[in-house]
Amino acid sequence: MALPTGMTLRQLTPDDIPAVVALGDAIWSTLYDLPSYLTAEFLAVQFTRPQLDPERDQPALFAADRLVGWAALAASPPMTEIVCPIGVDLALAPGERAACIDALVEELASAARARLTDADPGVRRMLGLFIPTRDSGMCEHGDSGMCEHVRGLGWTLLRTYYEMAITLTGRPEQEVELPAGMTLRTFADPGALESSIDVMVEAFDDHHGDTPSPEEWHHMLSAEVVLPGASYVLDDQQGSVASLVCSALGDGEGYVGSIGVRRRGRGRGAASALLRRAFDDLAAAGFATAKLDVDAENTTGALGFYERAGMSVRVAQEAWGAPLAR
């Protein structure tokens, strides 16, 4: 692997979090005139996730002491679809950026293969990258250089993800009625967190690709950034059917990290009630904006649901991938 002249490669450490935040903000301010989702609070959660291998999973490139590129292997077993975040300095020359992308992808592939030594060789596995764009499809207005590069390598577009947002400032508080027969608990209530983990595991079981394990859900839902008073579980007479978790990620924005409804609880208004309650609570806590991420092709109709709740798309990221060679 040939690195651009003057660059070195090593693994990120917690001490690099400010540099990752700065690079992310520089990229997103250029593409969207927005701060990046890579806040210090978010990265602190990522640097302590259960599946992290600190010796392999977070390769980074430095020009002297300046961070110019990074990526992270973020995947759950059985690792059939491994789509990784990546950031490369937009100010680099095109040839340098391409070389940085290639070097980071090689490191990600090596880290992924190290996890698959005992895996079923008959299972097709994909390695991919999240590439920030403005419009889904061809990356015309986003990081077109990265899209063009991976497309030239034979990678294909897997799917598109949206960051959706709603302005909470000046939004009138709405009366929230819970579905008949359901009761609300917040994460401050005993046992609510554990109930939420059970809900999320089932709710996300039918999503595409690899989904978090119970251990990973616990890590995410118990993180310091989670707001216990704005994170909830809805119960019916048979047990918990829905859950929503909100986090504080800085820059005056609240983040609806996950919302899940068990199959038996769907179609009863549970998700709608939780989302409206979250907006009210986040506004009362002083957040100007609430945001969340959604798969544009979500089979449960999530995109339309969030649009009806008053949210709109402000950022798109495309997942591009290729088969992972063993």
C-alpha positions as a printed NumPy array, in Angstrom:
array([[  0.   ,   0.   ,   0.   ],
       [  1.558,   3.268,  -1.147],
       [  0.604,   6.297,   0.908],
       [  0.851,   9.826,  -0.444],
       [  4.215,  11.441,   0.298],
       [  4.453,  12.727,   3.849],
       [  1.444,  10.796,   5.171],
       [  1.403,   8.166,   7.884],
       [ -1.252,   5.662,   8.923],
       [ -2.151,   4.661,  12.463],
       [ -5.207,   3.775,  14.528],
       [ -7.329,   6.527,  16.081],
       [ -7.302,   6.917,  19.844],
       [ -9.658,   8.842,  22.161],
       [ -7.114,  11.69 ,  22.095],
       [ -7.917,  12.135,  18.379],
       [-11.606,  12.897,  18.965],
       [-11.18 ,  16.699,  18.622],
       [ -9.369,  16.212,  15.29 ],
       [-12.122,  13.926,  13.97 ],
       [-14.756,  16.474,  14.999],
       [-12.834,  19.273,  13.251],
       [-12.4  ,  17.282,  10.037],
       [-16.05 ,  16.221,  10.028],
       [-17.213,  19.807,  10.531],
       [-14.953,  21.014,   7.708],
       [-16.414,  18.434,   5.304],
       [-20.046,  18.989,   6.277],
       [-19.807,  22.77 ,   6.345],
       [-18.547,  22.642,   2.754],
       [-21.201,  20.19 ,   1.559],
       [-24.22 ,  21.28 ,   3.61 ],
       [-23.354,  24.405,   5.597],
       [-24.096,  22.321,   8.712],
       [-22.063,  20.894,  11.589],
       [-21.192,  17.219,  11.236],
       [-22.997,  14.471,  13.139],
       [-19.544,  13.542,  14.457],
       [-19.788,  15.377,  17.742],
       [-17.467,  14.651,  20.636],
       [-20.407,  13.08 ,  22.479],
       [-21.219,  10.746,  19.577],
       [-17.589,   9.717,  19.118],
       [-17.184,   8.985,  22.822],
       [-19.917,   6.356,  22.435],
       [-18.267,   4.909,  19.319],
       [-14.839,   4.658,  20.962],
       [-16.278,   2.42 ,  23.686],
       [-18.59 ,   0.187,  21.629],
       [-18.404,  -3.524,  22.553],
       [-17.293,  -4.775,  19.125],
       [-14.391,  -2.322,  18.783],
       [-10.922,  -3.721,  18.161],
       [ -8.694,  -0.704,  18.914],
       [ -5.778,  -2.313,  17.061],
       [ -7.62 ,  -2.624,  13.728],
       [-10.987,  -0.924,  13.449],
       [-10.28 ,   2.82 ,  13.188],
       [ -7.526,   3.555,  10.65 ],
       [ -6.517,   7.175,  10.166],
       [ -4.146,   9.112,   7.918],
       [ -2.044,  12.033,   9.081],
       [ -0.036,  14.623,   7.147],
       [  2.543,  15.534,   9.758],
       [  0.278,  15.92 ,  12.826],
       [ -2.853,  16.896,  10.878],
       [ -5.678,  14.369,  10.449],
       [ -6.582,  14.154,   6.743],
       [ -8.597,  10.919,   6.602],
       [-10.198,   8.3  ,   8.807],
       [-12.633,   5.402,   8.672],
       [-14.215,   3.002,  11.134],
       [-15.236,  -0.637,  10.905],
       [-18.705,  -0.567,  12.434],
       [-20.416,  -3.898,  12.046],
       [-22.236,  -6.569,  13.996],
       [-22.04 , -10.346,  13.545],
       [-22.621, -12.14 ,  11.229],
       [-21.145,  -9.192,   9.27 ],
       [-22.898,  -9.81 ,   5.978],
       [-23.052,  -6.106,   5.093],
       [-20.327,  -3.91 ,   6.57 ],
       [-20.916,  -0.257,   5.657],
       [-18.357,   2.028,   7.254],
       [-18.208,   5.779,   7.885],
       [-15.315,   7.565,   6.196],
       [-14.013,  11.119,   6.003],
       [-11.227,  12.447,   3.779],
       [-10.088,  16.079,   3.639],
       [-11.794,  17.825,   0.705],
       [ -8.8  ,  20.153,   0.343],
       [ -6.474,  17.349,  -0.774],
       [ -5.581,  17.053,  -4.444],
       [ -7.751,  14.486,  -6.303],
       [ -4.895,  11.989,  -6.613],
       [ -4.09 ,  12.262,  -2.913],
       [ -7.737,  11.81 ,  -1.949],
       [ -8.007,   8.701,  -4.132],
       [ -4.863,   7.235,  -2.557],
       [ -6.221,   7.991,   0.919],
       [ -9.529,   6.284,   0.119],
       [ -7.709,   3.213,  -1.205],
       [ -5.486,   3.011,   1.87 ],
       [ -8.395,   3.3  ,   4.298],
       [-10.477,   0.73 ,   2.384],
       [ -7.555,  -1.702,   2.435],
       [ -7.289,  -1.308,   6.2  ],
       [-11.045,  -1.799,   6.665],
       [-11.007,  -4.923,   4.498],
       [ -8.08 ,  -6.345,   6.466],
       [ -9.87 ,  -5.697,   9.761],
       [-13.074,  -7.276,   8.442],
       [-11.303, -10.372,   7.143],
       [ -9.644, -10.838,  10.539],
       [-13.119, -11.142,  12.072],
       [-14.27 , -13.725,   9.534],
       [-11.674, -16.455,   9.988],
       [-14.272, -18.853,  11.425],
       [-17.254, -17.58 ,   9.427],
       [-19.284, -19.554,   6.913],
       [-17.346, -19.246,   3.638],
       [-20.559, -19.669,   1.636],
       [-22.092, -16.408,   2.864],
       [-21.676, -13.417,   0.528],
       [-20.323, -10.409,   2.39 ],
       [-20.23 ,  -6.773,   1.326],
       [-17.82 ,  -4.051,   2.404],
       [-19.07 ,  -0.522,   1.875],
       [-18.681,   3.148,   2.699],
       [-21.118,   5.84 ,   3.802],
       [-20.497,   8.742,   1.422],
       [-22.14 ,  12.11 ,   2.192],
       [-24.21 ,  13.531,  -0.661],
       [-26.845,  16.174,  -1.176],
       [-28.998,  14.327,  -3.687],
       [-29.46 ,  10.579,  -3.726],
       [-28.404,   8.726,  -6.848],
       [-25.303,  10.109,  -8.506],
       [-23.68 ,  12.345,  -5.864],
       [-23.818,  15.358,  -8.192],
       [-23.779,  17.892,  -5.376],
       [-21.968,  16.049,  -2.628],
       [-18.612,  14.331,  -2.318],
       [-18.611,  13.434,  -6.006],
       [-14.901,  12.675,  -6.022],
       [-15.33 ,   9.795,  -3.591],
       [-18.402,   8.489,  -5.401],
       [-16.672,   8.61 ,  -8.763],
       [-13.644,   6.841,  -7.352],
       [-15.478,   3.88 ,  -5.829],
       [-17.757,   3.629,  -8.859],
       [-14.598,   3.378, -10.972],
       [-13.48 ,   0.494,  -8.771],
       [-16.687,  -1.359,  -9.65 ],
       [-18.58 ,  -0.604,  -6.447],
       [-22.367,  -0.293,  -6.603],
       [-24.918,   1.864,  -4.828],
       [-26.491,  -0.207,  -2.046],
       [-28.993,   2.251,  -0.552],
       [-29.486,   5.822,   0.601],
       [-29.891,   7.124,   4.144],
       [-31.417,  10.455,   5.119],
       [-30.843,  12.713,   8.069],
       [-34.227,  14.308,   8.763],
       [-34.834,  17.289,  11.028],
       [-37.577,  19.461,  12.479],
       [-37.309,  22.942,  13.973],
       [-38.569,  22.917,  17.549],
       [-38.211,  26.631,  18.283],
       [-41.665,  28.231,  18.246],
       [-43.368,  24.897,  17.694],
       [-46.608,  24.78 ,  19.729],
       [-46.704,  22.018,  22.307],
       [-49.158,  19.324,  21.313],
       [-51.357,  17.239,  23.569],
       [-50.154,  13.673,  23.252],
       [-52.688,  10.894,  23.728],
       [-51.331,   7.414,  24.259],
       [-52.938,   4.53 ,  22.377],
       [-55.757,   2.887,  24.313],
       [-54.567,   0.425,  26.935],
       [-50.919,   1.585,  26.845],
       [-48.864,   3.17 ,  29.611],
       [-45.674,   5.228,  29.368],
       [-42.411,   4.804,  31.233],
       [-39.226,   6.859,  30.868],
       [-35.709,   5.467,  31.104],
       [-35.596,   6.937,  34.611],
       [-38.063,   4.223,  35.673],
       [-36.655,   0.912,  36.978],
       [-36.412,  -1.75 ,  34.283],
       [-37.341,   0.546,  31.393],
       [-33.896,   0.353,  29.771],
       [-33.927,  -3.447,  29.785],
       [-37.442,  -3.471,  28.314],
       [-36.284,  -1.095,  25.584],
       [-33.454,  -3.439,  24.596],
       [-35.93 ,  -6.296,  24.124],
       [-38.17 ,  -4.067,  21.982],
       [-35.317,  -2.851,  19.772],
       [-33.941,  -6.348,  19.173],
       [-37.332,  -7.53 ,  17.874],
       [-38.267,  -4.309,  16.072],
       [-35.043,  -4.252,  14.039],
       [-34.929,  -8.007,  13.395],
       [-36.548,  -7.638,   9.969],
       [-34.324,  -4.786,   8.792],
       [-31.78 ,  -5.355,   6.052],
       [-28.169,  -6.197,   6.822],
       [-26.681,  -6.811,  10.243],
       [-28.455,  -5.379,  13.29 ],
       [-27.067,  -4.626,  16.764],
       [-26.783,  -7.399,  19.326],
       [-28.441,  -7.018,  22.76 ],
       [-25.007,  -6.086,  24.149],
       [-24.607,  -3.342,  21.552],
       [-28.134,  -2.038,  22.159],
       [-27.35 ,  -1.818,  25.865],
       [-24.184,   0.133,  25.129],
       [-26.018,   2.642,  22.924],
       [-29.129,   3.035,  25.08 ],
       [-27.192,   3.477,  28.323],
       [-24.648,   5.978,  26.97 ],
       [-24.078,   9.236,  28.852],
       [-25.588,  11.259,  25.973],
       [-28.98 ,   9.522,  26.348],
       [-31.642,  11.735,  27.942],
       [-33.517,   9.467,  30.404],
       [-36.477,  11.831,  30.744],
       [-36.954,  12.021,  26.957],
       [-36.486,   8.303,  26.269],
       [-39.468,   6.012,  26.701],
       [-41.047,   2.589,  26.711],
       [-44.72 ,   2.014,  25.939],
       [-46.379,  -0.994,  27.561],
       [-49.62 ,  -2.787,  26.943],
       [-51.153,  -5.571,  29.032],
       [-48.831,  -8.133,  27.417],
       [-45.617,  -6.187,  28.009],
       [-43.504,  -3.548,  26.254],
       [-44.422,  -2.874,  22.62 ],
       [-42.543,   0.317,  21.658],
       [-39.472,   2.307,  22.599],
       [-37.836,   5.603,  21.66 ],
       [-34.481,   6.979,  22.815],
       [-33.296,  10.592,  22.583],
       [-29.77 ,  11.888,  23.008],
       [-28.084,  15.268,  23.332],
       [-25.388,  15.629,  20.685],
       [-24.483,  19.304,  21.005],
       [-24.948,  22.302,  18.69 ],
       [-28.44 ,  22.871,  20.064],
       [-29.802,  19.696,  18.505],
       [-31.505,  16.684,  20.027],
       [-31.149,  13.305,  18.348],
       [-33.84 ,  10.639,  18.14 ],
       [-31.392,   7.789,  18.126],
       [-33.784,   4.868,  17.756],
       [-37.503,   4.254,  17.598],
       [-38.825,   0.725,  17.441],
       [-42.194,  -0.997,  17.653],
       [-42.766,  -4.725,  18.042],
       [-44.84 ,  -6.333,  15.295],
       [-47.821,  -6.851,  17.568],
       [-47.792,  -3.164,  18.537],
       [-47.693,  -1.7  ,  15.03 ],
       [-50.603,   0.207,  13.525],
       [-51.877,   1.446,  16.895],
       [-50.263,   4.893,  16.955],
       [-47.462,   3.999,  19.367],
       [-44.625,   5.443,  17.275],
       [-46.54 ,   8.629,  16.537],
       [-47.312,   9.224,  20.214],
       [-43.705,   8.649,  21.253],
       [-42.3  ,  10.926,  18.547],
       [-44.641,  13.816,  19.402],
       [-43.803,  13.394,  23.08 ],
       [-40.089,  13.444,  22.247],
       [-40.429,  16.676,  20.262],
       [-42.218,  18.353,  23.178],
       [-39.678,  17.17 ,  25.737],
       [-36.672,  18.143,  23.607],
       [-38.143,  21.598,  23.011],
       [-38.767,  22.012,  26.744],
       [-35.152,  21.049,  27.385],
       [-34.007,  23.919,  25.159],
       [-33.124,  22.115,  21.936],
       [-33.731,  24.15 ,  18.765],
       [-33.833,  21.132,  16.452],
       [-34.588,  17.417,  16.585],
       [-33.056,  15.084,  14.035],
       [-32.879,  11.392,  13.208],
       [-31.555,   9.012,  10.548],
       [-33.677,   6.782,   8.324],
       [-33.155,   4.314,   5.508],
       [-34.777,   5.884,   2.439],
       [-36.076,   2.431,   1.428],
       [-37.318,   1.378,   4.854],
       [-40.041,  -1.214,   4.296],
       [-42.157,  -0.021,   7.247],
       [-42.876,   3.349,   5.596],
       [-40.717,   5.258,   8.082],
       [-39.778,   8.013,   5.63 ],
       [-43.398,   9.01 ,   5.015],
       [-44.179,   8.684,   8.714],
       [-41.476,  11.192,   9.645],
       [-42.538,  13.561,   6.867],
       [-46.106,  13.528,   8.196],
       [-44.681,  14.375,  11.621],
       [-43.246,  17.574,  10.133],
       [-39.675,  16.454,   9.5  ],
       [-37.798,  17.012,   6.253],
       [-34.63 ,  15.658,   4.654],
       [-31.586,  17.88 ,   5.03 ],
       [-28.679,  15.467,   4.451],
       [-28.287,  12.295,   2.418],
       [-25.615,   9.65 ,   2.669],
       [-25.193,   6.904,   0.117],
       [-23.896,   3.461,   0.955],
       [-21.618,   2.136,  -1.792],
       [-20.216,  -1.38 ,  -1.585],
       [-18.46 ,  -4.311,  -3.197],
       [-18.051,  -7.99 ,  -2.292],
       [-15.481,  -8.502,   0.424],
       [-12.722, -10.755,  -0.914],
       [-11.574, -13.34 ,   1.561]])
